[in-house]
Amino acid sequence: MRLCSFRGPDGPVAGLVEGDVVVPLAVADAIDVIRGADPVPAGDAVPLSSVVLEAPVVPGNAFGIGLNYRAHAAETGKEPPEEPVLFAKMRGTVNRPSGPVVHPEWTRRLDYEGELGVVIGPRAHRVPVERALEHVFGYLVVDDVSARDRQKSEPQWIRAKSGWGFMPMGPWITSADEAGDPQDMRIRTWVNGERRQDTSTADMIFTVAELVSFASHVFPLEPGDVLATGTPQGVGVGMDPMRFLQPGDIVRIEISRLGAIEHEIVLP
């Protein structure tokens, strides 16, 4: 299934994307389906082109992984980590797939990070690697927007990774059975139509199964939690000279079998 949330007259409505239409569901929100509720239709299908997609789910917890692609580690001049680098993204970072993303006045080095996002299904606590994917409901596209200057100057990455709207994601959640092998997906990112990232998830240092298992040994992962699995090479900070996002820039991120998100960078 492709589980989405779209804007309704009284707030977000959960729906199933079927071809070029969306079928509204008789549930409170998408997390109900992630927890196992039957996706029962609640009305007539509407054209996908006529709705505003919201973030497919508002996770109780959202996390990211630093330096999880070999080529990305190389472009930043760092050694691959011996274990996953785990950080939190605050609730206010969650953004709809079309953004927009505000360029804060407190950074001069705003950067994009196209990433594969993992949505947790059944609660995961201290799960072994070989069973970790049993706890994945599905996958989506994420931009882990980052303030590079704050990431470098501050020991905690709260500002660097958790500015308002710094996590556009979607366009929907593709269930694990439809998404296929998470280590065989192509990630591409464009800025103003220029392709910047084009890599397979096969280049990950730690696989999705390893990341879910690792995180679950730190704290329980709950249904609807989102884990962004790291970005491949081609980010602005890795270029020579470095190139950062400016108001008016358009970022598009596409992952095979999952769809694409596209958002603008805007002034506060």
Beta strands, then each sheet from edge to edge (+ up, - down):
strand 1: 2-8
strand 2: 11-18
strand 3: 21-24
strand 4: 46-47
strand 5: 53-54
strand 6: 62-66
strand 7: 85-89
strand 8: 94-95
strand 9: 101-102
strand 10: 110-111
strand 11: 114-120
strand 12: 136-143
strand 13: 146-147
strand 14: 167-175
strand 15: 186-191
strand 16: 194-200
strand 17: 226-228
strand 18: 250-255
strand 19: 259-266
sheet 1: 4+ 3- 2+ 1- 5+
sheet 2: 4+ 3- 2+ 1- 14+ 8+
sheet 3: 4+ 3- 2+ 1- 14+ 12- 11+ 17- 6- 7+
sheet 4: 9+ 19+ 18- 15+ 16-
sheet 5: 10+ 13-
end
